[in-house]
Amino acid sequence: MKANNPLIVVRDLSIAFAGAKAVDGLSFTVAAGEVTALVGESGSGKTVSGLSIAGLAPPEARITGRVTLAGADILGRTPRERRLAGHPAVSMVFQDPQAALNPVLTIGEQIVEAVRADGRTGARAAAARALELLDLVRIPEPGRRFSEYPHRLSGGMRQRVVIALALAASPVALVADEPTTALDVTIQAQILQLLIRLKDELGMALLLITHDLGVVAEAADRVLLMRDGRLLEDRGVRDFFDGPRHPYGRALLAARPGRRTRRGPRPRLADTSAPCLIGGEGSGAC
Amino acid sequence: MTLFAFMLRRTLAAAPMVVLMIVVNFLLLKAVPGDLVDVMAGESGIATVEQMADLRARFGLDRSALDQFQAYLSQLLRFDLGFSFRYSRPIADLVLERLPATALLVTVAVLAAVAVGVAAGVLAGRRPGGRFDRTVSVLSSLIFAMPSFWIGLVGIVLFAVHLRWLPIGGYATVGAPGAGWPHAVDVAAHLVLPAATLGLGYAALYARVTRAAVIETSRLDFVRTARAKGISETRVTLRHILRNALLPVVTLSGLKLGSMLGGAVVVETVFSWPGLGRLAFEAVADRDVNLLLSLFLCNSLLVIVMGILVDVSYAALDLRIEVTS
């Protein structure tokens, strides 16, 4: 994928909490139509970077630097301030869909509220748009889900609702913070594919925050590797997996499960014989 | 399970508790030294021992405690609250006559306390450590520290005696029209001080609980989701934070409403408010056991009913809680 005009430009972003620096001089760009993976371990500053790009950093965070979206300075502005200033939206997909939805409002009420946040859409048009969004994120029977409460939905369905909420503002970019971490393995691939498909269909930029190198290999066009609030690598995904320049990147790749270790291949689960648990030996249960 | 079935079930489950309360109330009052005859004899000052024995026989006070309890139970089974020899009237009449004044006082006090307490709690919880939060915190501590009879007396001295804004006590001005708008305004003026006195402590409590719940809820992820939608902070607070923070407040208000009659005893006495609380206070002083038993029973039933209503309102506030067994 060619590096077209950058949509989001982050320059020298620093974020501090009560004197402690969480992010230190972070600079990168995100291009429209691309999946940029922001990779790092817990505490590397990747989530709070994503939050501040989406305008959702906690108020006690001290943020300096510059973030522009299509040329407009958006750093330090809340989603509401950005909307009122006429900037295009950067939406966020959250890590834990269970916690990200209000338990006492129906799915429909929550999406309609997001749609109507523009102050122009009427109730009926907003409901129609909400159903459209539920359909867009491939929720079966959107009409029925519309009036249900979050606790009645599975984890995967809830994450689809969170994505629908993010799409309500017609964003030009999505920041997805560990969007698959809280989900079952079987659902993870579906949600990842949904995000990539939506990015293609809607022409958005996707900033994918993750610590899962499998997800990176599957989805990303570019890899940003962070540690201790600093950017260590900014490479194309193939370059990165072929051989990271930074020692930390190399160590990270070597630590992935399924790699050869010095003592030979790791034992595979399928090769080990399961202990006989039912009925004891000779019972024929094994 | 339907709402009706749920309420029926809860009511049946409360039955053993009601029986237990009847027994405990009876034993408690029989353990109090002195009886109505002692009080009446003391007041008249000229009663002989024979006259007192005669009165006790007429009131049934000479029978054994067990006999008296049996008589009381058989009365209750006939939905008869009994007879007050002090007032020479059926107790049901007395209670029904006094109930409206207390219901008015308690309802107004609770509504005002919830409105003031929740509003103060939300504003304080939105900016913990801010100027408003600290003010509410100091005020509520002060209110907790002041007994309600004292707050009432200070209110009377300040607003009724010095400033002359409000009447000193009573339910309505004697000799004023007993109906229509002038009467309603008159009663409302009489209601302000007692309702404020009764509600103030509860308002302070609700402010504290609401503040804590708002701070707790503000940290939850869905509040960030709401903010991400680009809606106003007011809407985030009211629709997302408050709605979820209200559960503990409802629990507390419901349970406290049941116990407000206890507070009403003090307030009604201070303000000469002609309600059940003052009736209870006088019944204690008069050793009018029959009347007290009925008042205790009414109060116990009120607490149980409020408990059931709190459970039902949970389901209305939070759909995850369903009214099932």
Interface residues (C-beta under 8 A of the other chain):
Chain A: A54 G55 L56 T78 P79 R80 R82 R83 A89 S91 M92 F94 D96 A99 A100 L101 N102 P103 V104 L105 Q110 E113 A114 A117 D118 Y149 H151 V162 L165 A166 A168 A169
Chain B: L220 D221 F222 R224 T225 A226 R227 A228 K229 G230 I231 S232 E233 R239 H240 R243 N244 L317 D318 L319 R320
